[in-house]
């Protein structure tokens, strides 16, 4: 009797274990496989930018850059301007200049910001009141009185009058006037100041007496120039 009970209990346990294994097998078949990405695994590729997103980004960059340029363009800077209308070939004194703030974008190339590099030089062209001085429109530094009482006469720029393009502002020269008519004559203007040299003309500063000699010679004389002294800063 006892043997039968043990056999029955064993049979029940086996059946129960079989049922557990069967349920586990069915659950495994019905389970959904889930994968967990490993750290360091390759990420999926990013979606490409749309055209609208690219256009928006470019617009933002352009706007920000434009604002930065505009701020720099309008940034004020202190420069020297004329206190009154100044004629060409006028030697500049401290009374002719004053310091003024102006937007950087309104300033010409080479605007003057240093008083020491301005006073004593001279204008090459007329300068209106409140206009800034700039390097290209200024002649070299001259000693006080160098331009007083002078008249300014243009002479055609030729190889003879420009010394083969070696003549410079501030040079001291002799001007030779040689007749081109049948009756040879000659004249000379001595110790003449060269105030400007361009591709077209040489501008010389002469006394009233020298201007009369030059006027008589125009049209009938060939003009040549001999340099006495090259420009030297006073």
C-alpha positions as CSV (number, residue, x, y, z in Angstrom):
1,X,0.0,0.0,0.0
2,X,2.8,2.4,0.9
3,X,4.6,1.6,-2.3
4,X,1.6,2.5,-4.3
5,X,1.3,5.9,-2.5
6,X,4.9,6.7,-3.3
7,X,4.4,5.7,-6.9
8,X,1.3,7.9,-7.1
9,X,3.0,10.9,-5.6
10,X,5.9,10.5,-7.9
11,X,3.6,10.3,-10.9
12,X,1.8,13.4,-9.8
13,X,5.1,15.3,-9.3
14,X,6.3,14.2,-12.8
15,X,3.0,15.4,-14.3
16,X,3.2,18.7,-12.5
17,X,6.8,19.2,-13.6
18,X,5.8,18.4,-17.2
19,X,3.0,21.0,-16.9
20,X,5.5,23.7,-15.7
21,X,7.9,22.8,-18.5
22,X,5.1,22.9,-21.1
23,X,3.9,26.3,-19.9
24,X,7.4,27.7,-20.0
25,X,7.8,26.4,-23.6
26,X,4.6,28.0,-24.7
27,X,5.5,31.4,-23.1
28,X,8.9,31.2,-24.7
29,X,7.3,30.7,-28.1
30,X,4.9,33.6,-27.6
31,X,7.5,36.0,-26.2
32,X,8.7,39.0,-28.4
33,X,12.4,39.2,-28.8
34,X,13.7,42.6,-27.4
35,X,17.2,43.8,-28.1
36,X,19.0,46.4,-26.1
37,X,21.7,48.4,-28.0
38,X,25.2,48.1,-26.6
39,X,27.1,51.1,-25.5
40,X,29.4,52.3,-28.2
41,X,27.4,50.7,-31.0
42,X,27.1,52.6,-34.3
43,X,24.2,55.1,-34.3
44,X,21.7,55.1,-37.0
45,X,22.5,57.8,-39.7
46,X,21.1,61.3,-39.2
47,X,18.3,62.5,-41.3
48,X,19.6,64.9,-44.0
49,X,18.7,68.6,-43.6
50,X,15.8,69.8,-45.6
51,X,16.2,72.7,-48.0
52,X,14.1,75.0,-45.9
53,X,16.2,74.3,-42.8
54,X,19.4,75.0,-44.8
55,X,18.0,78.2,-46.2
56,X,16.9,79.3,-42.7
57,X,20.4,78.7,-41.3
58,X,22.1,80.6,-44.1
59,X,19.7,83.5,-43.6
60,X,20.6,83.6,-39.9
61,X,24.3,83.6,-40.6
62,X,23.9,86.4,-43.2
63,X,21.8,88.5,-40.8
64,X,24.2,88.2,-37.9
65,X,27.2,88.9,-40.1
66,X,25.5,92.0,-41.6
67,X,24.7,93.4,-38.2
68,X,28.3,92.9,-37.1
69,X,29.6,94.7,-40.2
70,X,27.0,97.5,-39.8
71,X,28.0,98.0,-36.1
72,X,31.7,98.3,-37.2
73,X,30.8,100.6,-40.1
74,X,29.0,103.1,-37.9
75,X,31.4,102.9,-35.0
76,X,32.6,106.5,-34.3
77,X,36.2,107.5,-34.6
78,X,38.0,110.8,-33.7
79,X,39.7,112.5,-36.7
80,X,40.9,116.0,-37.6
81,X,38.7,118.1,-39.7
82,X,39.0,121.6,-41.2
83,X,37.7,124.5,-39.1
84,X,37.2,126.6,-42.3
85,X,37.3,126.3,-46.1
86,X,41.0,125.9,-47.0
87,X,42.4,126.6,-50.4
88,X,44.8,124.3,-52.3
89,X,48.5,124.6,-51.3
90,X,47.7,126.0,-47.9
91,X,50.2,125.2,-45.1
92,X,48.2,123.8,-42.2
93,X,48.4,125.3,-38.7
94,X,46.7,124.3,-35.4
95,X,44.0,127.0,-36.0
96,X,43.0,125.1,-39.2
97,X,42.1,121.9,-37.5
98,X,39.9,120.5,-34.8
99,X,39.1,117.0,-33.5
100,X,35.7,115.5,-34.3
101,X,33.9,112.2,-34.0
102,X,32.7,110.7,-37.2
103,X,31.4,107.2,-38.2
104,X,34.2,105.0,-39.6
105,X,32.1,104.4,-42.7
106,X,32.1,108.1,-43.6
107,X,35.8,108.6,-43.4
108,X,38.1,108.7,-46.4
109,X,41.1,106.4,-46.7
110,X,44.0,107.6,-44.6
111,X,42.1,110.0,-42.3
112,X,44.3,112.0,-40.0
113,X,44.1,111.0,-36.3
114,X,47.5,112.4,-35.2
115,X,47.9,116.2,-34.8
116,X,51.7,116.0,-35.0
117,X,51.5,114.3,-38.5
118,X,49.2,117.0,-39.8
119,X,50.3,120.5,-38.7
120,X,53.0,121.9,-41.0
121,X,51.9,120.0,-44.0
122,X,49.9,121.6,-46.8
123,X,46.7,120.8,-48.8
124,X,46.9,119.6,-52.4
125,X,43.3,120.5,-53.2
126,X,40.6,122.7,-51.8
127,X,39.2,121.3,-48.5
128,X,35.7,122.4,-47.3
129,X,34.9,123.2,-43.7
130,X,34.2,120.2,-41.4
131,X,35.7,117.8,-44.0
132,X,38.3,115.4,-42.6
133,X,42.0,115.6,-43.7
134,X,43.4,112.5,-45.3
135,X,46.9,111.4,-46.3
136,X,46.4,111.3,-50.1
137,X,45.4,115.0,-50.2
138,X,48.3,116.3,-48.2
139,X,51.8,117.4,-49.3
140,X,54.9,116.9,-47.1
141,X,55.9,118.9,-44.1
142,X,57.3,122.3,-44.9
143,X,59.0,125.0,-42.8
144,X,56.9,128.0,-41.7
145,X,56.7,130.6,-44.4
146,X,57.6,128.3,-47.2
147,X,54.4,129.0,-49.2
148,X,54.0,132.7,-48.2
149,X,53.5,135.0,-51.2
150,X,53.8,132.3,-53.8
151,X,51.7,131.8,-56.9
152,X,51.1,128.3,-58.2
153,X,51.6,127.5,-61.8
154,X,51.1,124.1,-63.6
155,X,53.7,122.9,-66.0
156,X,53.0,120.0,-68.4
157,X,54.5,116.8,-67.1
158,X,57.1,115.5,-69.6
159,X,60.3,113.5,-69.1
160,X,62.2,116.8,-69.0
161,X,59.9,118.4,-66.4
162,X,59.6,115.4,-64.1
163,X,63.2,114.2,-64.3
164,X,62.1,110.9,-65.7
165,X,59.4,110.6,-62.9
166,X,62.0,111.1,-60.2
167,X,60.7,114.6,-59.2
168,X,58.8,114.7,-55.9
169,X,56.9,117.2,-53.8
170,X,59.0,119.5,-51.8
171,X,62.0,119.4,-54.2
172,X,63.8,122.6,-55.0
173,X,64.5,123.1,-58.7
174,X,65.6,125.5,-61.4
175,X,63.2,125.9,-64.3
176,X,64.8,126.4,-67.7
177,X,62.9,128.1,-70.5
178,X,64.3,127.4,-73.9
179,X,62.9,129.2,-77.0
180,X,61.5,127.0,-79.8
181,X,61.3,129.9,-82.3
182,X,63.8,131.1,-84.9
183,X,65.1,133.7,-82.5
184,X,66.7,131.8,-79.6
185,X,66.1,133.1,-76.2
186,X,66.3,131.5,-72.8
187,X,65.3,132.3,-69.2
188,X,65.6,130.6,-65.9
189,X,63.5,130.5,-62.7
190,X,65.8,129.7,-59.8
191,X,65.1,128.0,-56.5
192,X,61.6,127.1,-57.3
193,X,59.5,124.9,-54.9
194,X,57.7,121.8,-56.4
195,X,54.4,121.6,-54.6
196,X,52.8,118.7,-56.6
197,X,53.6,116.1,-59.2
198,X,50.9,114.2,-61.1
199,X,50.8,112.2,-64.4
200,X,49.6,115.3,-66.1
201,X,51.2,118.4,-64.5
202,X,54.0,119.6,-62.3
203,X,52.8,122.4,-60.0
204,X,55.5,124.9,-59.0
205,X,55.4,127.7,-56.5
206,X,56.8,130.9,-57.9
207,X,57.1,134.6,-57.0
208,X,55.0,137.2,-58.8
209,X,58.2,138.3,-60.7
210,X,58.9,134.7,-61.8
211,X,55.3,134.3,-62.9
212,X,55.7,137.2,-65.4
213,X,58.7,135.5,-66.9
214,X,56.9,132.2,-67.1
215,X,53.8,133.7,-68.8
216,X,55.9,135.4,-71.5
217,X,57.6,132.0,-72.2
218,X,54.5,129.9,-72.5
219,X,53.8,128.6,-75.9
220,X,57.2,129.6,-77.3
221,X,59.5,127.8,-75.0
222,X,60.4,124.3,-74.0
223,X,60.4,123.9,-70.3
224,X,62.9,121.6,-68.5
225,X,63.7,121.3,-64.9
226,X,67.0,120.8,-63.0
227,X,66.8,119.7,-59.4
228,X,68.8,121.8,-56.9
229,X,67.9,119.9,-53.7
230,X,65.8,116.9,-53.0
231,X,63.1,117.3,-50.4
232,X,64.3,117.1,-46.8
233,X,62.0,117.1,-43.8
234,X,62.5,120.3,-41.9
